[in-house]
Amino acid sequence: MKFLEFINNSMRPYSMYKGLSLGLLGIWFVALILAFVGLLAFSPVAMIVSMLVLVLSTYGTSVLCGLLFGVKAHGESSLITGLILSLLFIPVIDVPSVVVLAFIGMIAGASKYIVTWRGRHIFNPAAFAAVVIGLTGLGAALWWVATPLLTPIVLAVVLVSLYQSKRFDVAGVFLAVSVPIFLIQCFVFGATIPEALWMLLSWPLLFLAGIMLTEPMTLPSRKWQMYIVAAVVAAVSFIPLHIGPLHMSPALALLIGNIVALILAKRRAIELTFKERRALTPTTDELIFTSDKRFPYTPGQYVELNLPHKKTDFRGSRRRFSVTSLSNTNEVSFGIKFYEPSSSFKKTLKHMKPGQSLLVTQLAGDFVLPNDSTRPLLFVAGGIGITPFASHLRWLETSPKPRNIVLVYAVSHPDEIAYKDLLEKSEARIIIVSPKRPQHMPKSWAYVEGSRVNVETLSELIPDIASRWAYVSGPTPFVQTTKHALKKQGVRGVKTDYFAGY
């Protein structure tokens, strides 16, 4: 647990986008050093020139297209795309080849605004540019990042990226399907085990699985849908397709997966207009927005909000929040805790005026209730982790089927109990964990003194805890510790919802 605590503390200042940007830059920098010492057969000058051309052309095209389409370009996303391209295409320095690289960056940058569906880009922009440039015959993505020399740094970046995105399972499905197929093909063609393993490290499976496949903007919203996409991309990667200039490649396989994702999940960008805020606690507000169209979501899911603003700090302009309002209405609300000092994103959000708008760029999450209404449930919320449960409880008010629910809510101070009115109205059994006993606490609620959830104590208050399915939501350390403790108590299953870097 101390190691996980170190990892969480190290990653807390970085958004998922910032972490990936730094990781990709780290891969490129390690490659540059290897080129300097002669271990990679590239000119260091060519590497620098190629990377700058790809990043600048991608970024510049994104900004230009944003101006043309009236959309604020997301700088970090363009940087990530440019860095990915610099790891796919062989570094060059001659003028004609550099011009081609600039064209590749322009294709990638423009694809986010031109090849779209309901306000969201359909294809991974780097993969799209790789396929298009291959069809023109002007160049080809050789995925030079897939070399055994770079495997350690690529693996490290992939692990960090997957830890931040919580998509280990999606990458795992891809590798579980692709690795056996790859090895079987190697053995069929007479490769020995060492040769097959060496070729495996020279194929971009790891980079594709951990960096490109798990891009949130082109994934569907539910895990089972993501698993299908991952399996499809893995399987089609090895189809011997070759029709004229079109041939199977990791980039084309990913584009096929993007199409499958589009079919499985009807993705669209949604503009929200700020309406009002109401105080939940001294540090937490519920922000209420309106939408021109009804906002359909499954209670327990989250959205990614895009709020471009001046002087954006390291946390970026995109953040994820659980939806707390009823589904399929024109009002959308989020419970948000404002720490001091706050990020530039939250400062901008806190000072929004009625009529101002922001964009929902992603709706996802599997922190949803089971279809079987007879399952006894245990909700465990840490601080702001109460928000997905607020959406569950609001939905249950309208449901004719009662649920057997015990809700354990841990707060740092009794004044920090959010959604108190909603908890009082619910039919759930409420247990409050707090350093001090809340004043005017309903008689039906139970109180446990403390600053954190003690599962052993809860077992005394919840005799049937082992028969319940647990849902845990809150800051990453809280979720990890509570999940481990609940499993020790033998709960039927644990579903988690992380508020990473909140």
ABEGO torsion letter per residue (X at the ends): XAAAAAAAAAAAABBAAAAAAAAAAAAAAAAAAAAAAGABABBAAAAAAAAAAAAAAAAAAAAAAAAAAGBBBBAAAAAAAAAAAAAABBBBABAAAAAAAAAAAAAAAAAAAABBBGGBBABBAAAAAAAAAAAAGABBBAGAABBAAAAAAAAAAAAAAAAAAGAAAAAAAAAAAAAAAAAAAAAAAGBBAAAAAAAAAABAAAAAAAAAAABAAABBABAAAAAAAAAAAAAAAABBBBBEABBBBAAAAAAAAAAAAAAABBBBBBBBBBABBBBABAABBBBBBBBABBBBBBBGBBBBBBBBBBGBBAAEABBBBBBABBBGBABBBBBBBBBOBBBAAAAAAAABBBGBBBBBABBBEABBBBABAABBBBBBBBEAAAAAAAAAAAAAAABABBBBBBBBBBBABAAABBGAAAAAABABBBBBBBABBBBGBBAABBBBBEABBBAAAAAAABAAAAABBBBBBEBAAAAAAAAAAAAAAGBABBBBBBBBGX
